[in-house]
């Protein structure tokens, strides 16, 4: 329901006209996400370099999340695009 530069009322109107289908959204894990996807994704681009660096030494996603120290609301948004 959060979109850049569109208020919630307009989002509701658009959803009533054209429902969203999220089944085609490509999802990755933090460990297998392509670098260009991380760097270009609106929710990951600010943490992309850290994710790429941390996953070189860490193979546990929970540890990577701890190292990233993102705000809980940002982490929740990011997890919508992860397996």
N, C-alpha and C positions, 0 to 999 in steps of 0.2 A: 504493500500500500504506500510505501514511500517512494516517490519519484522526484527526480531533480526538476525543479522549477514548475511543478504542477501541483495545485492544491488538492486536498483530499476529496472535496466535492466533485471536482472534475474527474478525478480518478474513479470514483464511484459511478459516475455517469458513463464513462468509457467502458468500465467493466460490465455494466448492464447491457451495453451494445455489443461488445466484443470480449467475451470471457477469455481469460488467459489459460494457456495449456503449457504447463511447466514440464511435461514429460520429455520434451526435446531439448531441455537445457542440459548441456554437457557438464558433468560433475567430475571432480578429481579428488584425490587426497592431497594433503599438503606435501606428501613425499613424491607424488608422481605428476603434479601439476606442471605443465610446460612453463618455462621461464617467460616466454612472450605473453602467455595467458595471464600469469600473475602480474606482470608489469603493465598490462593494458586494462585489466579488470578494475572497474571503479572502486570496489571494496578492498582489493588486494594491492593495488599499485603502490600505496604508501608503505606497505610492509614487505613488498616483494623481495627487495634485496636482503632483508633480514631473514626471510623464510629460506631463500636460496642458500644463504650462508649457513644457517643453523642446520639445515637438512643434510649438509655435507658430513657433519659429525654426529647428529642425532637421528636415530631411526624410529623414535617414538613421538607420535604427534602430540601427545599430552605434554611432553617436555618442551617441544617447540612452542606450543601455546603459552607455557609458563615463561619462556624466554622472550616471547614477543611482547608480553605485558600490554596487550590491547585492552581498551575499555570493554566491559561486558556487552554493551549494546553493539559495539563494532564487531566483536567476536560472534555474536548471534547472527548478525547480517552476513558475515563471511561464511558461517557454517551452512547457510541456505544453499550455497554453491559447492559444498563439499560432500563427498560420499560419507 
